[in-house]
Amino acid sequence: MTEKARPRGPWRPVLLSGLVFPGLGQLVAGHPWRALFFSGSSVGLLAAVVARVMRETQRLLPDDAEALLDPALPFRLAVEIHRANASFFFWATLGIVALWLGSMADAWPTSAATGRRPSCDPRS
């Protein structure tokens, strides 16, 4: 018995881009270059945030070994890093949210217009 392939609605790529990762909906809809743009940009922004936090943490860590045992040190470091980089974190967060929403918005007309399976699907 073979199962009939039922058409998939335009919500699947939108939800994949919105709930899983930006660009995944474009990949499912058969647009790998758009998927690479959205996912690569998101990974790049996230990597920039992680690199900034690591660099600032290394800069602010005390040299004294006993000071590292202070249980409040992580909280003070977090507050200090946030104060020193609030503008960077604001723009990075805004960029990530914009990419996420843009990926969802792009996945809707992409999937609705094509109405087809991706080219990498062996059943197509």
Long-range contacts (C-beta under 8 A, 24 or more apart in sequence): 5-117, 5-123, 7-115, 8-111, 8-117, 9-111, 10-108, 10-111, 10-112, 12-111, 13-107, 13-108, 13-110, 13-111, 14-104, 14-107, 14-108, 14-111, 16-107, 17-100, 17-103, 17-104, 17-106, 17-107, 18-100, 18-103, 18-104, 18-107, 22-99, 22-100, 22-102, 22-103, 22-104, 23-103, 25-103, 25-104, 25-106, 25-107, 25-110, 25-111, 26-103, 26-106, 26-107, 26-110, 27-118, 28-111, 28-118, 29-107, 29-110, 29-111, 29-114, 29-118, 30-114, 30-116, 30-117, 30-118, 30-119, 30-120, 31-110, 34-106, 34-110, 38-99, 38-102, 38-103, 38-106, 41-99, 42-96, 42-99, 42-100, 42-103, 45-92, 45-95, 45-96, 45-99, 46-96, 48-92, 49-89, 49-92, 52-85, 52-88, 53-81, 56-80, 56-81, 56-84, 56-85, 57-81
